[in-house]
Amino acid sequence: MLCLRDARHKKLVRLRYTGSFRAGTAPARPQPMDLTLRSGERCDVRVGGAWASLPTHPHWVGFFSCATGDVYGRVGGDGIDRSDPVWTVHLWKNGTAHRVVVRRVRTAYFVGTRH
């Protein structure tokens, strides 16, 4: 199988796999694999693991991991506010007690798949 390890680069990695895959379906709304915020900070899509719940937003979940914090948002979404032409995210800043800041998205990286 061929896998993409970094959505910012057009390089596939060949991995050995024995078995078969279930038929896949595209999501109703495409979701980016990575983001670059307006500040230049890179954010990578969350891949499993347990993340803390936010004291100020206990029902939000984490979607992207960034150098200075993590992108959180409502369950059922992807953490990106698309209501304006310039998308934004809520970034929980590392090392702060209760600080969620809004940051603009400069680039969203999408990946297509083929069976």
C-alpha positions, -999 to 999 in steps of 0.1 A, spaced: 0 0 0 11 36 -5 8 61 24 12 98 26 31 108 58 31 146 53 3 163 34 26 192 26 48 171 4 40 150 -26 59 119 -15 43 85 -9 58 57 12 53 21 2 43 -1 32 38 -39 32 2 -49 40 -14 -83 39 -52 -84 38 -78 -62 22 -94 -29 29 -131 -22 33 -146 0 6 -142 37 16 -165 66 12 -156 103 9 -166 125 38 -196 148 33 -172 178 36 -135 173 28 -113 178 59 -77 190 57 -48 168 69 -26 197 79 -29 235 84 -6 264 83 -18 293 104 -14 329 93 15 333 117 33 305 98 28 279 125 22 244 112 -5 222 126 -8 184 120 -40 165 121 -47 145 152 -41 108 148 -55 90 179 -44 93 214 -60 109 245 -61 147 248 -70 167 277 -105 183 279 -105 221 282 -117 236 315 -134 264 296 -149 242 269 -153 207 284 -173 194 254 -147 204 227 -122 179 213 -88 182 198 -83 181 160 -48 195 152 -15 196 171 6 228 166 39 239 180 24 263 206 -9 247 212 -37 225 199 -67 232 177 -100 223 195 -136 225 184 -170 210 187 -176 173 183 -187 164 148 -167 191 131 -130 194 123 -120 224 144 -122 249 115 -147 278 114 -156 282 77 -183 308 82 -161 336 67 -140 336 36 -109 335 59 -111 303 80 -102 304 116 -95 279 144 -95 280 182 -60 273 195 -56 262 231 -22 278 240 3 255 258 13 266 293 -18 288 299 -45 282 325 -76 290 304 -65 306 272 -82 298 239 -72 322 211 -87 325 176 -61 322 148 -65 326 110 -57 297 86 -34 306 58 -32 272 41 -52 240 44 -37 208 30 -62 183 15 -54 148 3 -73 128 -23 -74 90 -22 -78 63 -48 -86 27 -45 
